Amino acid sequence: YDIHTDGLQAGLNLYYMDYRRQLVLTGEINDVGAPVMTNVPDSYRTGIEVLFASKISKLFSWDFNINLSKNKIKKFTAYVDNWDDGLQNRYELGESDIAFSPKIVAGNRLKFSPVEGLNFEFQSKYVGNQFIDNTGSEDRKLDTWFVNDLRLEYVMHPGKLELISFNILIANIFNEEYESNAWVYRYIYDGSEYKYDGYFPQAGINLLAGIKIRF
């Protein structure tokens, strides 16, 4: 459902996707560091998406979006390598969360244009908890993260050039410490379960500047 009026745009989307043999990440990596994927026989993704955009005034505009979802494998079977006998232990877990599928994702943008050609944008992104394998274990998940960026753009239209644009992006302006990806490998040794895992920390506050010229 969409609404479009002068200075306002809003949208609501409800969805349900039923999968057969969906290809999903297992949370593992292979011997060259590439993600390992597998087909799961029966799974689904369902949720609600909300979009809102408003021209508050001549100087300010605001965009916001959020997705609330449920992402499940209906009957998941986990296999763990058993180093003691060279086989695999099998665990029937029933319904479980799909790896790398956060229940909440949201974005926000505030734009301020004090004079023609000059724009300031404050951008925010929120990503909720997500599991790094398909077992839904609290021991194997990425924590919630919330990151903010500040962007400055100045656009000119000199002479015969269509435009010259100068922009500066200050990313992760509050220096948030977070990981956006990870991997895990579980195994049985001497009758006990262990794991190897790795997390990918993202950059703290960083700067990106650029110039764009269009003829």
N, C-alpha and C positions, 0 to 999 in steps of 0.2 A: 504494500500500500504506500503510495507516494503523495505528498502534498507539495505543490509549487505555487508560491504567491510572490508578490513583490518583496524582495528582501528576505524571503524565508523558503527554505527547502527542508523537508523532513521525510524520512522513509522508515518503514517497518517491514521486516522480512522474517517470516517463520519458515523453517525448513526441516525436512526429515529425509535423510538419504540412507537407504538400505543397501548394503553391499554383500556381494558374493565374491569370495576370494580377493578381498581388498589387500593391496600391497602396502605393508606398513613397516616402519623401522623397528628393528629388534633391540636397538640400543648398543649393539656390538659394532666393532670395526674389524675389517679384514687385515691381512698381513701388510697391506700397503696404506692402511689408514682410511680406506673408503667405508662409508656406512653400509651395514648389512641389512637387507630387507627380506621379508618373507610374506607369503600369502596366508591370510587367516580366513577360514571358511565362511564365517557369518558375523557381520559387524554392522554398526550403524553410527551415524552422526546426526544429531538433532540440536536445534537451538533457535535463538532469536537474535536478529541484528537490528540495531537502531542507528539511524543517521540523522544528524541535525546540522544545518548550516544557516547562519543568519547574518545579514548585513545590518549590524546594530546602528551604525550611523555612517556618515561619509568618511569617518576616520577609522572606525573599528568594524571588524568582522570576526565571527566565531564559528568554527567547525568542530563537530564532536561526533564520534562513532564508538559503539561498543558492541561486542559479540559475547553472548552468554550461551554456552554449549555443553552438551553431554556427548562424549565420544567413547563408545564401548565395543569391546569384543564380547559376543554373547556367551561363548563357551571357550575359554582359553586354556590351552595346555602348554605348560612351560617345561622345557628340557634343560637339564643342567649336567654338564660333563662330569663324569665320575672318574677321577684319575686313579682311583684304587683298583677298578676292574676294567677300565677302558671303555665302559658303556656310558649310558646317560640315565639319570634319574628323571622320572616323569611325574609332574604335579598337575592335577586337574584343579584349576582355580575358579571355574565358573565364569561369571561376568566380571570383566576387568577393564580398566581404562586403557585406551590406546596411547602408546608412547608419544611424547612430544606433541600433545594435544591439550593445551591449557583450557580450562573452563571459562576463563575470562580474558579477553583482549580488548583494550580500549585505546583510543587515540584522541588527542585534543590539539587544536591550533587556534591561537589568538593572533590576529593580524592588525597592525597599526600602520596607517599610511598618513603621516602628518602633512606631507606635500606631494605633489605629483611626481611619480618616479621613485620615491623613497618608501621602502617597506621594511617594517620590523615584524618578525614572526617568532612567537614563542610556541614551540611544539613539544608535546608530551606523549609518551607511550607507556602503557601499563600492560604487563603480561603476568598472568596468574601462575600458580604452581603447575608444574608439568612433570610427569614421570619419565625417566630415561630408559625404562624398558616396559614391557606390557603386563607386568605383574601387579602394578598399583602399590608397590611397596614404598613406605615412607623413608626407607633407608636408601632409596634410589630415585631421587627426584631433584629437579631444579627449583630453587626458591623463587618466589615472586620478585619481579624487578620493575622499577619505575624510573624512567630516564627522561630528561628534559634537554632540549636544544634551543639555542637562540640563533636566528638567522637575520642577517642584514643584507638588503639588496637595493642598489641604486641603478636605475635605467635611464639612459640618455638616447636621444635621437639626433645625432649631429650630422649635418651636411647630407651627403648622399648615402650614408650608411643607414640601414634599417634601424639598428640599435647597437648600443654598447651597454653591457650589463656588468656591474661589479658586485660581487657577493662574498660575504664572509659567514661561515657557519661555525659557531662555538658549540661543539657536540658534548653531550653529557656535562652540562654546565655546572651541575652540583657535585661532580666527581663521584657518582654512584659506583660502588663496587658490586659487580654482578657477573654471573656466568649465563650465557645464552645457549650453550650446547654442552653435551657431555657424552661419555660412552661408559659401558660397564661389561664385564665378563665374569660370570659366576662359575664356580667349580667346586667339586667335592674332593677333599684330600684327607686321608687318614680318618675318615668317618665324619669330618666336620666340613661345613660350607664356608668358602672364602670368596673373595672377589678382587678383581683388578678394576680400577675405574680411573677416569680422567675427566677433568672439567676445564672448560675453555673460558678463562676470564677475559672480559672485554676492556677496551681502553677507557681510562679515566677521562678527565676533561681534555679535549683536543680541538685543534683549529684547522679549518679548511677554507682556503680563499681561492677565488677564481675570477676570470674575466671572460665574457662571451661577446663575440663580435659577429653580427649578422649583416651580410651585404644585401 
